[in-house]
Amino acid sequence: MLGSKKSAFSVSGGTTLISTDTVVVGDLHFSGNLDIEGLVQGNIIAKPGVDALVRVVGKGRVEGEIRAPGVIINGAVQGDVHSSKHLELASKGRVQGNVFYSLLEMAAGSEVNGSLTHIVAPDTAKKGGADDAAVEEAAAAEESGSAGPETANPATAKVD
């Protein structure tokens, strides 16, 4: 659907489709798969603690923030993207905002107009360490202009 190769990331559960001529105004809270071919004007938030996948395909557009473990973008997103597991930017993917990711895959031709910030994946963090809060901590650090140890550039990190 996104190109010649099929994404290796998938989740079980139901699929919700926002079709081509559909406009959704307001925040979406979901689990499972969410395929966006139309327009979502609001934030997209995955249910905490479950695998969830957002796909913005073809001419699909999101005007708001995306927060999900898995995100595949081959359309346009105007807002920040927070992916705690896997983020794929396909060749026609465009993000106008900041990107917070654990694992990032970018195809030639994809575009990010904002910052890229690596976060610690929940399943690779030490016990009692980062979880979905790591995504929120990175976002808070970005907004306040400071960066925590997992998001800081080693060349510019302050040592207290």
C-alpha positions in Angstrom: 0.0 0.0 0.0 2.9 2.4 0.8 5.2 1.3 -1.9 6.8 -1.8 -3.3 7.7 -3.3 0.1 5.2 -4.2 2.8 5.9 -2.8 6.3 7.3 -5.3 8.8 5.4 -3.6 11.6 1.8 -4.7 12.2 -0.6 -5.1 15.1 -3.5 -7.4 15.8 -7.0 -6.0 16.4 -9.6 -4.2 14.4 -9.0 -1.7 11.7 -10.6 1.7 11.6 -10.7 3.5 8.3 -11.0 7.2 7.7 -11.8 7.1 4.0 -10.9 9.6 1.2 -13.8 12.1 1.4 -14.2 11.9 5.2 -13.3 14.7 7.5 -13.0 14.0 11.3 -13.0 17.1 13.6 -11.8 16.3 17.1 -9.5 14.0 18.9 -9.4 10.3 18.1 -8.6 7.7 20.8 -8.1 4.2 19.4 -6.5 0.8 19.6 -5.6 -1.7 16.9 -5.1 -0.2 13.4 -6.1 3.3 12.2 -5.9 3.9 8.4 -6.3 7.6 7.4 -7.0 8.3 3.8 -9.1 11.4 4.5 -8.6 14.4 6.9 -8.3 14.3 10.7 -8.4 17.7 12.3 -7.5 16.9 15.9 -5.1 14.7 17.9 -4.7 11.0 17.4 -4.0 9.1 20.6 -3.5 5.4 21.0 -4.9 3.6 24.0 -2.0 3.3 26.6 -0.5 -0.1 27.1 -1.6 -1.7 23.8 0.1 -2.1 20.4 -1.5 0.3 18.0 -0.6 1.4 14.5 -1.5 4.7 12.7 -1.2 4.7 8.9 -1.5 8.0 7.0 -1.7 6.9 3.4 -1.8 8.5 0.0 -3.7 11.8 0.2 -4.4 11.3 3.9 -3.8 14.3 6.2 -3.6 14.9 9.9 -3.8 18.4 11.3 -2.8 17.6 14.9 -0.6 15.5 17.0 -0.1 11.7 16.6 0.8 9.6 19.7 1.1 5.9 19.0 3.6 3.0 19.3 3.6 2.5 15.6 3.2 5.1 12.9 3.5 4.9 9.1 3.3 8.1 7.2 2.9 8.3 3.4 0.6 11.4 3.5 0.9 14.7 5.3 1.0 15.5 9.0 0.9 19.0 10.4 1.8 18.5 14.0 4.1 16.6 16.2 4.5 12.8 15.9 5.3 10.7 19.0 6.1 7.0 18.2 7.3 4.9 21.1 8.2 1.9 19.0 8.4 2.2 15.2 8.0 5.2 12.9 8.2 4.8 9.1 8.3 7.8 6.8 7.5 6.5 3.3 8.6 8.3 0.1 5.6 10.6 0.0 5.5 11.2 3.7 5.6 14.8 4.9 5.7 16.0 8.6 5.4 19.6 9.5 6.3 19.4 13.1 8.7 17.7 15.6 9.2 13.9 15.5 9.9 11.8 18.7 10.9 8.2 17.9 12.5 5.1 19.2 13.1 3.5 15.8 13.0 5.6 12.6 12.8 4.4 9.0 12.9 7.1 6.4 12.6 6.5 2.6 14.2 8.7 0.0 11.9 11.5 -0.7 10.3 11.7 2.7 10.4 15.1 4.5 10.4 16.4 8.1 10.2 20.1 8.7 11.0 20.1 12.4 13.3 18.4 14.8 14.0 14.7 15.2 14.4 13.5 18.8 15.4 9.9 19.7 13.7 8.5 22.8 14.4 5.3 24.8 12.0 2.5 23.7 9.9 1.1 26.6 10.9 -2.5 26.0 14.7 -1.7 25.9 14.7 0.5 29.0 15.7 -0.8 32.4 13.0 -2.0 34.8 11.4 1.0 36.3 12.7 3.1 33.5 11.1 4.7 30.5 7.6 3.9 29.2 5.1 5.9 27.3 6.0 8.7 29.7 9.4 8.9 27.9 7.6 10.3 24.9 5.9 12.9 27.0 9.1 13.8 28.8 10.9 14.3 25.5 8.0 16.5 24.3 8.2 18.5 27.6 11.9 18.9 27.2 11.5 20.1 23.7 8.9 22.6 24.7 11.0 24.0 27.6 14.1 24.1 25.5 16.0 21.6 27.6 16.8 17.9 26.9 17.0 15.0 29.2 19.8 12.4 29.0 18.0 10.2 26.6 17.2 13.0 24.1 20.3 15.2 24.5 22.9 15.5 21.8 26.1 14.2 23.5 28.1 17.1 21.9 25.9 19.7 23.6 24.6 18.0 26.7 25.1 19.7 30.1 26.5 17.7 32.9 25.2 18.7 36.4 
